[in-house]
Structures are given as structure tokens and as C-alpha cells.
Amino acid sequence: MKTSFAVLFAALMVCLLIGVSAQAQTANQPANPSVPTTRILAIGTINAGADMAAARAILPTEVRETVKLYLDGKIDQWFSLQGRPGVVFILNVTDTAAAHEMLEQLPLGQAHLMSFELIPLGPLNPLRQLQGMTSKSP
């Protein structure tokens, strides 16, 4: 029997609400078990006061180096920011220090024209509620 996307989405939302509610009620108890970092979300923006002409001049090399990271499997997905210059990468890297070092080696990073905010990502922890799991370690 197939479960529709809407039903799965609704179940996920209920789990998220239960998780938030349970966490608020058990402030003195340990937090939900941690999950492993499986990807890193990297949000790159042009630094304030950066010379945009210099950034545009570097851009062809930046693109070639970024494509190389993609072809090497380091970048899983890439997007552009809407309404401002910048990029979003989903990295196949699990260590933020390694991600930072890798991104700083790109031409815009070397020229100190772009910075990245790095956010570790992992499996959606509230899904444990659907499996009947409690606050036990995975």
C-alpha cells in the first residue's frame, strides 16, 4: 500500500511538534540524542565592502574551481542566493574545519572577497518518534 506524500508530511509535522513540546516539558532532562553530521550547508556571500569589479574578474576561475569540487564529489548540490550575490552549497563533507579550509582555497576566498557560513546537517531527529524510539542513543 502506498503512503501519500501528504500523509508522510503530516506525520513529520506532528513529530516535529511533539518533539518541540516534549523538549519544552523536559527542560531538565537530556536533549534528544545527537545525530551524525552527514552534510554541511555552506552559505557563501560577498564580503561587505568587497570590490565587485575584482569579484567579477575572479569569477571565471572561481567557477572552474567550483566545478572541480563538484566533479570530485565534494559539492553535492549548488544554488544561487535570491536577491543578493552569493551561493549555497550542500557539501559532501562532515567536518566544518575541513569544509572551511576547502572553501577558503577557492579564488574568491583567497582574495578575501567571499565568506561562508557553515551549518552541519544530519538526519531529522524527530523521525525517531515515528519509530517509537525514545531519548536513547542511536
Beta strands, then each sheet from edge to edge (+ up, - down):
strand 1: 39-46
strand 2: 75-80
strand 3: 86-91
strand 4: 114-121
sheet 1: 2+ 3- 1+ 4-
end
